[in-house]
């Protein structure tokens, strides 16, 4: 059975982009693969959360993982910082990761532009920690969004480099994996790109958002004055709304509004109202379960402990092999 690894940063509530871009696949994969899904609390330290926010973020993601359908009996569900072997492998991989290749990372350059006063070493070596997350379990399949494909390529680079340096075949090559033909990228409501936690409150629709909040967010989504020529190409902010509708609405609903747009008869208010209602329907089962799990602290502790034990069993085997290959042997 092939091994799958992926994780989500513990920086706030999960949104539709997390669900349709990752977690929906996680739920399917747990029945067919050896799955390790984690909460990336170490990765979140690049933005310097307070202790309270860090703890709250970890709990919220764990709750929402469970509410979305992850079963701790079928998958290894754990918190990244509960597995210290990941940090050890991160150290070893960093010794053979080079400044030039890390500085060329698209995500690093984007973060530098967005936050020039917070260019920390954690941001620079983010791809190395991500590689350690994957390689520690010798994963071959990684369900990631399109924005993470370069990081996955770097994980292959670091694993292959280790193999060459030490004349080993320890690490297999991990590849992007999705149950559909194409990796899913969920756009945000601001018309500027992907849905994300760090893109502003109005950009993302969270799994825990109430129907009222969802309606308000969607109605504020960026639009234009409407098409002026039949069958004209949709501008980015309008295409984003149609892309969201393609995910949460029926094919007939999408076709109906697409036809109205192509005939220059579209009313954006109607489009947004329909989109909001379809989002509310899509998230309703998850929202109900979030409330249930959030109030069961004992069960959450049990899940975290159980996941840490299973994840460390796998990680300790890999680290033992890594130490021996490098030359760290007991006398």
N, C-alpha and C positions, 0 to 999 in steps of 0.2 A: 504494500500500500504506500503510495507516494505521500511525501510530507508537504503540507501547506503551512506557510507562516505569514501573518500580517498583523498590523496593529494600528491603533488610532491614538493620537495625542490626547492627553487628559486636560485639554484647555477649553472646557465649557461643554455645553449641550451638543449632542450630535444632531446633524441636520439632514435634509433630503439628499444632499450630495454624498454624505457618509453612507447613508442607507442604500441608495441605488447604485452608488459607485463602488461600494465595498461590502457592507454588512449583509445585504440581500444574497450575495454570492457566498458569504461565510456560512449562512444558514444552510444553503444547499450543499456546500462542500463537506460539512461535518458528517454527512451520512455516507460519504464515499472516499474520504481521505483521512490521513492522520494529521489532524489540524491543531495548530498552536496559534491562538488569537490572544493578543495582549493589549494592555493599556499602557501607552508609551509615556510614562510620567517623567523619565529622564529626558526625553526629547523636549518636553514642555519647559524645562529649566532655562532654555535659551531666552525665554521672555520674562524670566525672573518673577514667577508667581509667589504670592505670600504663602506661608504654610497652610493657612486656612483655605485659600483658593485651590492650592495643590490637592489637599485632601478631599475637598468638596468635588473637584473636577474628576478625580479618580473614582469616587463613589458614584457620581452621576453617569460616567461612561459605563461602569460595571452594571448599573441598573438598566441602562438603555441597551447594552449588549443583550442582557437577559430578556428584556421586554421585546426585543426585535426577533428573538427566537433561538439564540445560541443556548445549547444545552450543555451544562458542565459535565454531564455524564458521557457525552459523545465527543466533546472537544476539550482540549486543554486551554482553559481560560484563566489568564494570570496577569499580574501586575509586573511590569518590566523590572522595577527596582527590587522585587522579591527574588530576583535571579541574579546574584552577583557575578556569576560566571560570564554573563553578557559583557559586563564592564571589563573583565579580564581579557576577553577576546578582543574587545574594542581597543585595548592598549596594544596588544600584539599586532593587530591590523594597522593601527596608526603608525607603527614603526616603519611600515613599508607603503604608506600612502604619501604622495608627494604634493607639495604646496601648489604647484602649477595645475595639476588635474583637479584639486579641490577648489581652487579659485575659478576654474572654468565652469563649475557647476551652475546651471541656469538658475536654480532656486537660490543659491548663495548670492548671486549677483542681484537677483530680484529683492532679496532681503536687505542687502546693503543699500540699494536705492531707496527702499521704503523706510528703513530705520538706520540712517547713517551714524547715529549716536550709540548704536548697540551692535557693533560688529564684533561679536565675541568668538572665541575659539570653538565653542559648541556649535555655532552656525557653520563655521568652516568645515568642521569634521562631522557634521550631521550625516553625510552619506556613509561614513565609516561606522558610526553607531548603528545605522540602519543595516549595513552589511553584517555586523555582528549579530543583530537580532535574527537575521535570516540564516546565517551560516552556523550559528550555535546549535541549530536543530537539523542541519544538513538538508534544508528545504530545497525542493526543485520547482515548486509552484508558489507564486506570490501574487495574490489578487490585489493589484494596485491600480490607481487611476492613471490617466495619461500623463499627468504632471509629475508622476513618480518614476516614469520609465527610465529616465536618465540615471536616477539613483540606483535602480535595479541593474542597469548596465555596469555601474561602478561596483556594485556588490560582486558581480561576476568577475570584474577585473581584479578586485582585491583577493577573492578566493583563488582564482587562477594564479595570481602572483605568489601567493603563499605556497600553492602546490609546486610551482616551478622552483622557488627558492629552496625548498626543503625536499625536493624530489619525492613528492608524495601525491596521492590522489585522494586526500582527505575530504576536500570540499567539492560537491557536485555543483554544476552551474544552475542557478535559479532563473526561472523565466516568468514573465507576466502571464497571468492566468485569469480567465473569465469564462463563465458558462455561456456567454454569447460570443459572437464573432469579433466584436470590437470592444475595446476598453471604454467604459462609460465615463463621460465627463458631464456633470450636472451644472448648468449655468446658474449664476446668481440673479437676483432681481434688479440689480443696479445697472445691468446692461454692459458691464465692463469685463466680464470673464466668469471664471468658475465660482460656484457657491463655496464660501469658506467662513470659518469662525472669525478670522482676523480681518475680514473685509468690511466690517461695519454691521450694525444691528439690522439694518434694512435689507442686507444682501441675502441673508439665509432664512429659510423656514426650518425651524427646529422640530424634532419629533415630539417634543413635549409642549409645543405651542398650542394654546387653546384655539378653538374655531374663530373666536373674535380676533385674536392676534393674527392668525393666518389671513383672514379677510383684509385686515388693515394693511398688512405688509404687501399683499399682492396688489391691492388697489393703488398703492403708492409706487408700483413698479414703473420703471422708465419706459415711455413710449414716444412716438413721434406724431406728426399731424395726420398720418395715414397715407396709403399709397395713392399715387396720382396717375399711374399707368397700369393697365391690366398685366398680370403675371410678372410684375417687376420683382427684382431680387429684394428680399427682406433685409433691412439694416440689422446690425448685430443685436440691438436691444429688443427688436421685435422677434428675430429668429430665436433669441433666448427664451422668450415666452412660449413660442411654439415647441421648442425643444423640451421645455418643462411639461407642456401639455402632452407631448408624445410619450412621456414617462408615466404620468399619473392618470391620464384620461383614456377613454376608449378610442379605438381607431376611427369610429364613426364621428365622434366629437371632434377629433383632430381634423378629419377630412372636411367637416362642415365649416369650421372656421378658416381652414386653408382656402377653401373655395370662395368664401366671402372676401378674404384678403385679395385673392387673385382677380376678383371681379370689382375691386375697389368699393366693396359694400361693408367692409369690416367696421364694427363698433368696438373699440378697445375696452370700453366699460363692460360690455357683455362678455368679451373674451376673458377678462380678468375675473369676473364673477364666477364664470364656469370653472376656470382654473383653480380658484380658491376653494370652491365646493369639492372639486375632485381631489385636491390636496387634503382636505379635511376628512374625506371618506377614506383615503389611502392611509392616513396616519392614525385613524381612530382606534384600531385594535392595539397598536403599540402604545398609544397615549394611556389607555386604560391599564395596561400591564405596568407601565412606568410607575403609576401611583401605587400599585400593589407591591412591587419589589422595593420601592423607596422606603416603605414602612416596615421592612423586615430585616433589621440590622443583623440579627443572628444568622440568617440565611446568607447574607452578603459576606460575612466573615468566614463562614464555612466554605463558600465558593472560592474565595480568595486563597484560603489556606490549602484547600485541595488542589487548586490550580498551581500554586507555587511548588508543591511537592512533586507533581507530575512534570512540570517544566524543568525543575532542577535535576531530576533524574536524567532527563535527556541532555541537559547542558553539561552536567558533570562528566558524562561519558565523552563528550566532544573535547572538553577542556583537558581531560586526562590524556587524550591522544595528542592534542596540540602541544602540551608541555613536553611530552616524550619526543615528539618530532623535532621541536625547537632545541631540545637538549637539557631541559629542566628535569633532571632525574635525581631521585634520592640516593644518597650513598649508603 
